[in-house]
Amino acid sequence: MPNLVDQLATFRVGYCFQSVDDGAGYYEHLAAAWRAVSAAVPWKALEPGEWALVPIFSRSLVDRTLTLSPFRHPFVEVVTFGLPSHRVAARVEAKLAEIARPGTLGVWADPPRPDEPSLPFSVDGFISFDAVILMSRDGPLARRGFDPDVGLQVVTAANEDDEILLNMATADVTTLLPHLIKLYGRNLRTWINEPRRNAEPSALVQHARELLWADAPLLAALVTGTAVECTLRRWHAATRGPGLKQRITAGGWPNRLDERARERVRDASVAKKPPLADLIDLAEVATHITAAESTRLHDIRMARNRCAHAVECDDSEDTSAVEGNIVWSADFVRRR
C-alpha cells in the first residue's frame, strides 16, 4: 500500500534556514514558509489527481561533512513540502525563493524523500486552502483560530486523544482524511471569534482581521472603526469634565476647525458620549493624538460610515485599504 510520501510528496521543495537559538526566529521562518506555500498553490485551479493538501515535513541537519544539503552549512533547518505535481512545485519553489529573512539559506529543489532512512523527517502538519493543520497542540503557532502572525487559519486537535489519533493516522491518506475532516468540523466554530461585551480594543482589531480573512471587508471596516472609537472613548471617560474644557479652550486650535466646529469640540469635552468625529477633533486639540493620527482616524471613521451603508446597497470597499487600516489601528490601540 502506498504511504503518505508516495501519495502526497512525489514532488518536493525544501525551505532551508540556519538553526537559531532564538525560538521566536525559528517559528517566524516556519510561518513565512507556510504563508508562501499557501499563496503559491493554485487551490481553485488544481487539476484532477492533484490533492488540495500539502504535507509539511521538517528536521534539523547537523552536517559535519557539509554534504547533506546544498548550502554548505553545518547546522541547517529544513522544511520540506510535498506537492501534487511538477507545475505546482515550480510555483512553490519560486514563492519560497522570495523569502528574505535573516538566516534564510535558500530553497532546496527536490530534497530527499521524508521517509529516507538516513534522513528521516517528521510530519508537522498540512497546508490546505487558507489554513494550516498542525499535528501538535504545543508551540507558539498552535493557536486555534485565525493567526495574524501566520496569516492563515490554524487548525489543531481539540484534545490529547484527537492528537494521538491524528498522528497515528499518517500512514496513508485514506486513513488520514476522516481525521482531518473531523478536525475541520470541530474548528469551524472558532474561525470567527466574536468579541464579548466590553472587550478590549485589541480584541476588536483581531476580530476585524478574522472578518477580512473570511472575505468580509465591509464588516471588517465597521469593526476597525469601532476598535479605535472604543480606544478614544476610554481616554475621554477618564479625562472629560470642566478641567478638560478649560485646557482645550486655552490651547491652540487647528486651522481646519471653524468656530462652529470648535464649539462642538468644547461641548464634546464635557458630554457623556459625543459623536466620533467631535471626539477625534477633541483628542487632537487636547494633544492626545497628533494631527496625522487625527487625519487617519477620520479616514477610518468615514470608511466605517461608508461600509455601514454599503452592506445594504451591496457596494464594495477596497480590501487593501481595509487591511491597511486594520494594521494601523492595531498599532494605535497597542500604544494606548
N, C-alpha and C positions, 0 to 999 in steps of 0.2 A: 504494500500500500504506500503511495507517495506521502511523504511527510510534509510538514508546513513549508520547509525551504523549497521543496520541489514544486509545491503548488503556488506559492506566493513570492518566491525570491529567486526565480530563474535569472532575472536581470537585477543587478545590484549596483548601487552607488554608495560610496562611503564619504562621510564628512569627518575630517581629522583636525584635532587641535591639541595643543600642548597640555599635558597634565598640570593642574594648578592646585595649590593647597587651599585656595580660596573657594569654598563650596559654592558661594554665590556666582562666581565666574564660571564654574563648571555648568551650573544649571542655566545660566544665560546663554551659553553655547548651545545647549540642548534645545532651549526654547527657540533660538534663532534658526536652528536647523529644521525643527518641526514646522515653523511658520513657512520657511522656504519651500519645503516639500508640499505642504498643503496648498500653497499658492501655485505651484508648478504643475500639479497633476490636473489634467482636464476632466474633472469629475463628471461634468454634464455632457462630455463628448467621448466617453470611453467606448471602445468597440466591444462587440460580443466576445466573451472569453477573457476580457481584462477585468480583474477583480477591483472593486472600489474599496480596497483595503490594503494599506501599505504597512507591512510589519517593520518594527524598529528593533534592531539588534545592536548591542553595544559591548565593548570590552576595553580594557586598558592593555596596551602593549609595552612591556619592558624589554626593549630591544637592544641588547648589549652588542649584537653583531651588526646593527644598523641595516639589516636585510629584510626585516619582516614587513616594513612599509616602505613606500617610495619616497619618504620625506627625510630620511637620514637623521632621525631624531631619536634619542634613547627612550623617551617617555611620550607615548602618543595615546590619546583618547580617540577611539574610533566609533562612530555611529553609522551603522550600515542600514540602508533602506532597501527592502525587497520590492521590486517594481514589476508590473504586469507585462511590459513589452519594451522593446528597444526604443521606440519613439517616446514613450513616457520617461524612460531612464535618461534619454538625452535632454529632455526638458528639465528634469530634476537636477541633472548634473550642471546645467547652465545656471540654474537658480541658486544652487548651493555655492557656486563659484563667486557669486556676488557678495557673499558674507565677508565682511572685513572687520572682524572683531580682534582685539588684542589676543594673540595666542593662536589665531587661526593658521593652520598649516596648509590646508587646501582640500581639494576633492580627490578621492581615490576612486578612479574609474574601475569598475569590475573588481572589487576586493574579493578575498577568498569567501567560500561558502560559510555561512554562520555555523554550520554543523561540522566544519572541518575539524577532525580530532586534534590536530596540532594547535589550532587557534579557535577554540570554542567560544561562541558569542552567546550572551544571554538575551532572552526575549524581553524587551522593556515594555512593549505595547504595540499599538497600531494607530495609524493615522487614517481617518476617513474624512468625508466631506465636512469641512469647518470644525473638526473635532479631533481630539487625540484620546485614545483609550489606553489607560495605564494599567499594567499588571499588578502594581503595588499601590497600597493606600498610604505609604510613607513617603516623606520627602516634601520639600517646599513647593513643588509643582503639582503635587497630588491633591489639589483643592477642587472638590466637585463644584461644577458651575463654570460660567464663562470667566476666564482668567485674562485680565488685560495685559499682564506681563507676557503671557504666552501668545495672546491674540487668537485663541481657539477655545472651544468648549472642552473642558476637561472631564472625562468620564472615568470613574473609578468604581471598584467594588464597594457595595454598601456596608459589608461586614467581613469579618475574617473568613467565614465559611465560603462566601462567594469568591473571595480572593483565592482560596485554596482550590476551589473547583475550576476557576478560570485558568490558573497556572497548570493544572493537571490536564486541561483540555487542549493544550497547544500541540498535541501530536499531529493532528491534521485538521483541515478547515471544516470538514463536515461535523466533527465533534465540537469545534470551537464556536461555530456560528450561533447555535442556540444560546450559549452563554453570553455572547456579545449582544444578541437581541434582548436578553433579559436585562443586561446592564443598561442598555439604552432606555428600556422601559422604565426602570427604576430611577433613572437620572432625568427623565423628561420634566418632571415636576419641579426640578431645581434649576432648569435652564433660565427661567426668568424669576429672579428673587425680588419680589416687590417689597420695598422698604416698609417697615411698620410705622405706625403713627409716631410723630416726634423723632423720626430717625435723624441721625447725623447728616449734615450736608454731603459728606464724603460717600455715605451710602446711597444718596440720591444720584451722585455722579456715577457710581458704579452701576446703578440701575439704568441710567442713560446709556452707558456703554453696552449693557446687555440688550437693550432695545435696538440700538444701532446694529449690533451683531445679528439680531433677529430680523433685520431688514425692515425696521420701523423707524425711519429717520424723523418723521413728524412727531411721534411720541417722544423720541429721544431729545428733540429740541425743546419740547414742553418741559420735560423733567430737568433738563440742564438749566433752564430759566428758573425753575423752582429751587434748584440747589443754590444758586447764587443769591436768590431772594431770601432764602432761609438764613444764609450767612449774614447778609446785611441786616435782617430783622433782629437777629441775636445781638448785633452791635447796637442797634437802635434801642432795643428794650433795656439795655444796660446803661445807656447814656442820655436818653430823652428827658426833657424837662426844661425848666426855665434857664438852668445853667448852660445847657447846650444852645438855647436860643440866643442868649446874650453873647456867647462865644462866637457864633457864626455871624451875628449882626455886627460885631466889632471887627470881624475878619474881612479879607478881600473876597470879591465876587468874580467868577469867570465872566468874561465879556459876552459870552453867548447867552447869558441869563438876563432877560429884560426885567423890568420892575415887577411885572405880574408873576413871572417865574420865581423871582426872589421872595415874593410874598408866600408863594406855595411852599418854598423851602422853609421859611420861618414857621409856617403852620405845621409842616412835617416834623419839625424839631420837638414839638410837644404833643402831636397827635398820637393816638394809640396804634393805628395801623394805616400809615399814609400809602398812597399809590407807589408802585415800584419806581416809576420814573422820578417822582419827587424824592424818594428815598436815595436813589443813586446820586442825584444832584446834592442832596444834603450831605452824604458821605464825602463827596468831593470838596464841598465848601468847608466842611469840618476837618479837612486834610486826613480823613481816614483812608481815602484812596487817592490815587494820582489821577491827573487829567486823562492819561492814556487808558488807565483802568476804567474810568468813567465812560469813555467812548466805547470800549469793548463791552462793558455791561449793558449799555444802551443797545448795542447791536444784538446781544443775546436776548434782551427784553423784546425787541422788535421781532426777532426770529420766533420767539415763543408766541407772540400775538399772531403772526402770520400763520403759524402752524395750527394754532387753535381754530382758525377759520378754515385752513386748508384741509383738515380732517373731514370736514363736511362737504367741501366742494371738490375734493379729490385732486387738489393741486399737489405739486411735489416740492421738496426742499433739497437744495444741493447737499448731497451726502458728505462731501469733503468739507464743506463749511460747517456742517453739524459736528463732524468729528473734530475739527479744529477748535470749535467752541467747547467741546467736552474736555479736550486736553487742557485748554487754557483754564477752564473752570476747576478742574482737578487741582491744578497748582494754586489757584486763587483761594479755594476753601482750605487747602492744606496750610497755607501761610496765615490763615486767620482762624 
